[in-house]
Amino acid sequence: MDKIWLNQYPEDVPAEIDPDQYTNLIEVMDEACYRFADRTAFINMGKGITYQQLTDESTAFASYLQNELGLGKGDVVALMMPNLLQYPIALFGALKAGCTIANVNPLYTARELKHQLTDSGATTIVIVANFANTLEKVIGETQLKNVILTELGDQLGCVKGFIVNKVVKHIKKMVPDFNLPQAIAFNQVIKAGAKLEFKKVEIDAEETAFLQYTGGTTGVAKGAMLSHRNMIANLLQAAAWLDSSLEYGKETIVTALPLYHIFALLANCLNFMKYGATNLLITNPRDMPGFVKELQKNKFTVLTGVNTLFNGLLNAKGFAELDFSQFKFALGGGMAVQRPVAQRWEKVTGAKLYEAYGLTECSPAVAINPMNQNAHTGSIGLPVPSTLCRVVDENGNELGPNEAGELQVQGPQVMKGYFNRPDATAEAIKDGWFCTGDMAEYDENGYFRIVDRKKDMILVSGFNVYPNEIEEVVAMHDKVLEVAAVGIKDEKCGEVVKIFVVKKDESLTEEELKAHCKENLTAYKRPKAIEFKDELPKTNVGKILRRELRDN
């Protein structure tokens, strides 16, 4: 396919990037930490650490992993934390030691956590005490040998950290009782590691940096193997779009999306590190009053998020009165940005809200709208440099402009494959093209637009939810005969989960099912609507017709 859209590229955006500019992500970090040593790298709860402190503490963390835990190349370290200063320290420390990172949603239930830990083969986990109770329930069924435990205030200094930890544990009661006698304290790891000799690890570009879990286009969560080269390529691809708008050493980016999510991990943590930016980490963005207070204290230049986050801020008290004098733009991804939200955002902040599109398997960026675009169009923009996109029909035939079909992607940011799942990899990557499972079309100028999803994936506030998983959990209830899960439109979240249930026992209630789901599913995966039916529509071979349920 000819890159017909190249003529539409802004003049200062290159058509190609060099994914071999760096060998590994540590080179990117080392360059930034040397160049911006005295600049604040991350801020959280009013406490900041400089790039020099980041490199010192991450090296100490790496030294401990090497010398005390015997970790090295290929060993998987799970990170189960919200946005805290501990996250980038552990992230870059583990990468320096040559390890692979498996990011874990800290809100996972025991069932979900067990799956990811066992599937990834993680031997070490860094976890916040608030969620240690969940780990305790499954640790005996995993390969974990090492638990590094931290508390929310551990990096905030002696006095403030002590107060925060006491309030969180004893006043707010946010730390359920747990028993993990083998756990090592995070701060003790840093202290001990600083006294040990760090041995530099030679890390090849094709080695796996992240096992980033996703359902792909269907089914149980799978680990997308993202190499150092994949991530570097995507970092440079995103930077190519942003270079004309950003200044090295002068940016402050608001990071409210969790760093364990691929969007914030690449766009905020890694990409803005290259610019020597300050990352303002928001631990709990659902606390809108607290979020706005953090924004009041820090003059920010860029903010990333999903549609629900932007909408929430626009409706939060005090947001419209913030100082937006240095604010340059917002970048939305993870789910479609709604036009009314984008229009209101620009009216309130004076800055544009640009839309981008990506997938976990693409590290994640695939397309971005140009920074010189005048208004929100509903398009996901143009493919990033060194990226080919095409639209194909059910037989794999390439379609032309304004014809809807499956979007496929080719580029250096596309994953190596799914960890230990060759069949799933072969299904997802065909003849060098990654099959996104999204239905799209493009216009004569090469701008792409997502029109539907090929599979039945549900997108809740930017997070993938897969009907198979929901149905399996609901079917575990002994009063359920049959179940089907679909996504329904929701003003706040884009979509929410609805389940259709055929009862096995007539005494089954909606409250019982909701309690069952609460026990087994993370909040965003839980059904928000339940409908009982006498029977479910099926094909002649017995397959439940989810689309028919959704359309009715």
N, C-alpha and C positions, 0 to 999 in steps of 0.2 A: 504494500500500500504506500503510495506517495504521501509524504508529509505535507499535505495541502495547506495545513494551518501555519506553516513556517512564515508565510508572508504576513501573518497576523501577530507574530511575536513582537513585543516591544523591542526597539532597536538595541537596548542595552542588555537584553537577555540572550545568552548564547544558545545555539541549537544543540550543542553537545557539551558534556562535562567529562572530566577525566576521573573515573572511579578509582584509579590507581595513584591518585595524588598523595594519598596516605596509605600506609600498609595496614594500620589498625586504628581503632578508636582511641587508644592510649596516646598515639602521636597527636591526634587532634587535641586531646586534653592537655598534654604536656606543652604544646605550642601556646594554648590559651593561658595556661597557668604561668608560663614564663613571661609572656607578653603583657599580661594584665595582673601580675602578682599581687599588687596592693589594692586592686579593685574588689568590691564585694561581689562574690559569686552567687550566693544564695542568702535569702532572708526568710526567717520563719518565726512567727510570734514575737517579732521585735528584735530578734537576735540575728546577726549576720556573720558569715564567714567569708574570708577573702579567698581568692584563687590560690594564694600561697598556703593558707590553712587547709584548703581542700586537697591540694597535692600532698601535703605533709600527713594529714590524717588518713587519706585513702592509701598512702604508701604504708603507713603503720598497720592498717587493716589488712593489706595484702601480705605484709610480713608475718602477721599472726597466722593467716590462713596457710602460708607456706610452711613456717617453722613449727607451729604448735599443732595444726590440724592435718598437715601433710597434703594439702590440696594443691592441684596444679592443672595442667591442660586437660580439658575434657570433663573435669568435675563440675557438677551442676550445683549452683548455689541459688536457693529460692529466696526472694525478697518479698516479705508480706507486711507492707507498711503503707500508711497514707503519706501525704506530702509532709515530710519532716527533713531536717538537716541531715539526719542519719542516712536517708536514702541515697543522695549522691555520694556520700562517703563510702558506703557499702558497695554501691554500684561500681564506682571506678576502682575501688580496692579489689573487688572480686575479679574485674576485668584485667587489672594489672597482674594478678596472680595467674592469669591464663584461663580462668574459669568461665563457664557459660552461665548466664543469668536466666532464671525462670521467674518472671514476675507473677505474683499471686495477688488476686483481689483479697484484701483483708476482711471483706464481708462474706467470704465464702462460708457455706455450711460445712460441717464435718465431711459429708459425702463428697462435696465438690473439691474440698481440699485434698482429701485422700486420693481422688482420681488424678489430680495434677501432680502431686508429689510422687505417686507410684509410677505414673506414666513417664515423667521426666527423669526419674532415677535420681532425684536430688538427694545428696548426702548431708547437706548443710542448709539451715534456714536462718534468716535474720527476721525476727518477728517482734511486733509491739505487744507488750504485756496485755493490752486490752483484748487481744484475740488468741492468747495462749491457751485459753480454756478449750477452744475449738481444736487446736493442735493436739492437746493432751488426749482427746478422744480417739485420734487415729494414728498417733506416732508409732505405736507398736505394730501397725500394719504397713509401714513404709520402710524405706532404706535409710532414713535419716540417722546419722551418727552424731551430728553436732547441732546444737540449738544456741543461737546468739540472741539474747533477749534484751530489748530496750524498752524504755518508757518514754512517754511523749515529751517530757521535759529534759531528757538526758543531755541535749546539746545547747541548753539555754543558759548555762552558767550555774555555779553552785547554788546561789540563793534562789534565783528565779526558777531554776530547774527543780529544786527541792519543793518549792511552793506548788508549782504546777503539778508535779507528780502526786503530792499529798491531796490536793483538791480533786484531781481526776479519780484517784483511788478511793478516798474516804468520804468526800463530800458529794461528788457527782456519781459515785458508785459505778464507774465506767469500766472497772477491771474485775470481771468475774473470778472467783477463786480458781486456782489451777495448781497442778503439781507437776513440775518439770525439773526434777532435781539435778539433771545433767546440764541445765542451761548455764551459759556464761554471760556475764553482763557486757553489753556493748561498750561502755566506757572503759571497762577493764581490758577489753580486747585492744582498744586503741592505745591505752597506757602501756600494756605489755608489748604490743607490736612495735612501739616506738623505740624500744630497747633492743630489738632484733634486727638482724641484717636482711635487707630485702635483696633478693636475687632477681635481676631483670629477666623476664620471660620473652622469648622470641615468639611473637604471635603472627601467624600467617593470615593473609587477607581472607582466605576462604574458610577459616575456622569459624565455628558457630559462636557468635557473641550472645545471642538471645534465643531462648526457646519461648516464643511468644504465643500463648495459647488462644485459640480461636476455634470456632466450629467449622471454619471454612464456609462452604456454601450449604452444608448440611451436617447433621449428626453430632456425636459426642465431641467435646473439646479436644483439639489436636494441637501439638506444638509445632508452630511454623519455625523452621530453622532459618534464622536471619544471620548471615555471616557479617563479619566486620566490613567486608567490601559492600554488601548490600546496604548497610546502614550509612557508610561513608558516601556511597553514591547518592542516596536519598537526601542526605545532609547537603551535599553540593548541589543537587537538583533544586532543593527548596531555596538554598542561598542564592542561586542564580536569579530567581524571581525577586528576592528580597533586597539584594545588594543596593539597588538604586534608592531604596527607602530607608535603609538603616545606616547608622554610623558606628564604627568600631569603638568599643569602650564607653559608649554613651547611652546604651539602651537599658530599660528596665521592663521586663516582660512579666505579666501576671500569669502565674501558673495555678489555676484553680482546678483544671482537669487533673486526675491522678497520674503521677509519673509512671505507675505500673501499666497504664494504658498506652498503646503504641503512639497515639497522636501526640500527647504531651511529652512522652519520652524522646521522640525525634524532634518535633517542632520546637519545644521549649528547652528541654535539658541539653540535648546534643547540639542542635543547630545554633541556639543563642549563645552557647558556650564559645563557639567559634568566633562570635562577635564580641566576646568579652562582656556580655550583658550580665545584668543582675536579675536573677530569677526570684520573684516574690512568690514564695510557696504558701498556698492557702490550704490548711489542713482539712477544714470542714466548710466547703463552699455552700452547703445547704443552710448553714447559719448565715442568712443574708445580712442581718444587722452587723454581725461580726465581720463579715466579708467587706461590707461597705466601710467599716471603721478602718480596716487594713488599707483599703484604697485611699482613704483620707490621709493616712500617715505617709504614703509613698507616692511620689510623682511618677506615674508609669507612662510608657510610650507605646506598648503593644499589649494586646490581650487576646488569648486564644480561648475557644470554647465551643460548645454545641448550642443549638438553637434554644434549648430549654434554659441554659445558663444565661444567655443574653436576655431572654424574655424575663427570667427571674430578676436579674439586675435592674431591668427597666421598670419593674414593678416594686422594687425595694425602696423603702423610705431613705431619703438622703442621697441616692445615687445621682439623680439629676443635678444635684447641687455640687458635685465633685469638681475639682479643678482639672479640666481636660486640656489645658493649654499646651501640654507636651505630648498628648495622646496622638499617635500617628494613624493607627488602623487596628481593626480586629480581624481575626481569621477564624472562620467557622468551618468545622468538619464533623465527621462522625455520624451526622444525619443531615437531612436537607435543612438549609436555612430558609425560613419562611419570609416571603417578601415583606409583609407588614412589619415583621420584627426588624428586618434590615433597614427599612425606611425610617422606622421610629428611632432605631439606634443612631442613625446618622443625624437625625433631627436633634436628639438629646445630647450626643457627644460631639457632634461636628466632625466625626471621623467615619470613614466608610467601613462596612463589614463585608469583607471579601469571602467568597465561598471556595472551598477546596474539596477534593475527593480523594479518598485513599482506602486501602485495605491492609489489614495486618500482614498479609502475605506479600505486600509490596512495600513494606518498611516505613511508612505506609503510603506516601504521596504519589499520586498518579496524575492528577490534573489540578491546576490552580487558575483562578481568574486573574488577569493582568492587574497590576497595581494602579494602572492609569484608567481603569474602567470607571465610567461615570455613575452607573447605577446597578443595583441588583437585578439580574436577569433571570434567575432560576437555573442558569447554566453552571456546570461544575468547572467550566473554563477550558483551557488548552492543556494538552499533555506537557508535563515537565520535560526539560531537556533530556536527550538520549532515550526518549520513551516513545514507543509506537503503540497506538491504540487502534483497534478496528472493531467493527460491528459485524456479526455473522448470524446467519439464519440457523435453523435446527440441523441442517446438513453441513454446517461449517462453511457455507458459501459467503463470501464477503459482500456486504450490502453497501449501498451508496448513501449519499446525504438524505436526511429526513426519513430513513427507513429504520424501524426499530428492530433490534436483535440483541444478542448477548454481547456485552462488552468484553473484549479480550485485550490483554496488556503484555508487552514485551519490553524489557529494559534491565539494566544492571541492578535495580532495586528489588527485582522479583526473587522471592525466597529460593533456597536450595531445595526445599521440599518439606513434607511433614515428617516429624521425627518418628522413626520406626514404623512408618505407614506407607510403604511403596505403592500399594494399590490406590490409596487416597491421593498420593502425589501424582500418579499417572492419570488419574481422573481429572485433577485440577490443572495440570500442565500438559498441553497437547501440542506437539510439533513446535515446542519452544514458546507457546503462547499460554499465559495464565488466564484461565476461564473464571471470570469474576462472579458469574451467577447473577449479575445485574443486567437488566434490560436497558438499553440506551439507544440514542440516536445522535447524530451530529449534523450541523448545518453546513452550508457551502463555505463558511469561513473556518471550519474545523472546531467549532465550539461544541462540546459534548453536553448532553443532558440525560440524566437518569430518569427513565419513565416508569420502571417497575422492577420487581425482583423475579428472577427466573425461578428461584426456589421459594420455599415457604418461610424463610428466615424472617424474624420479627426484629425491628430495630427500636429499642427502648432507650431514649435519651443518649443515642450514640453507641449503645452496647448491643451486641448481637445476642439474640435469644432464639434458641432452636426448638421447634415444636416437639421433636423426638424426645428431647430431655424432659420437657415439661410433662409430656404424656406418660413417660416412664415413671416419673415421680408420682403423678396423680393415680396411675394404675396400681401403685403399691398399696393404696388404701383398699382394705378388704371389702368395702361396700360399693366399689366402683366396678362396673362391668366393662364399659368402653369409654374412651375419652379422645377428643381431638382438640388441639390447641391452634389458635390462629391469632393474627395481630389485627387489632381494630384501631382506627384513628383516635388520637387523643390530642387535645389542644396543648397540653403542657409537655408531654413526653414524645410527641410525634406518633408513637404507637404504644399500646399496652397489650398485655396478653389476655385473651378471652378463651375459656375452655367450655366445650360442650360435653356433657357427661350423661351417660346412660347408667342408671342405678342398678346395682346388684341387690341392694337392700333398700327398701323404700324409706327407711328411717334416716337415710343419709341427708345431712343438711349442708347448706352453703357454709355455715360457720365451721363445721367439722373439716370441710375441705380446705378452707382458708388456714385453719390451724395446722393441718397436715403440711400444706405447702410452705408455711412459715418455718416449719421445722427442717425442711429439706431443700429450700431454695433461697438464694440471695434475693433481697427485696425487689430489685428491678425485674426479676424473672417470675415473680409471683403473679398468678392470675388476678386481674382487677375486676373481671366480670365472669360470672359463672351462669350457664344456662343448662337446665336439665331437659333432656329430650328422651322420647320413647325409643328412638333409633337414630343411627347416624347414616348419612348417604354414603354409598360404597360403589366401587366399580364391580364389574362382573367377576372379578377374581378376589373381591373382598377388601380392596384397598380403600381406606376412608378418603372421601373427597373433601379435603380441607377447603379448596377454593370455593366449592359450592356453599359450604357453611359460611365462609367469609363474605361471599357476594350476597348472601341472603341476610 
